Amino acid sequence: MVTLSEQLIEQFNKMDEAQQQRLLNFALILTKTPVIKGEPGASIVAATGVFDAQSLDEMEAAIAEGCEEIDWHGWE
């Protein structure tokens, strides 16, 4: 089984120097960014009682439909 580190190095080695520098800059930003711990959605719903099951299903469908796509060119 290939480790995550090995996969990262493999991809890194395929990049030109400018791409490697951008990746390094991004990695440096990530290491300085604190991990934000949130609340599970279920606990928020239970605490507020605002959302019914149908509304939650509709929100989940809308997120899956419109928000789970990556614009790879948007990172350039």
Secondary structure, 3 states (H helix, E strand, C coil): CCCHHHHHHHHHHCCCHHHHHHHHHHHHHHHHCCCCCCCCHHHHHHHHCCCCHHHHHHHHHHHHHHCCCCCHHHHC
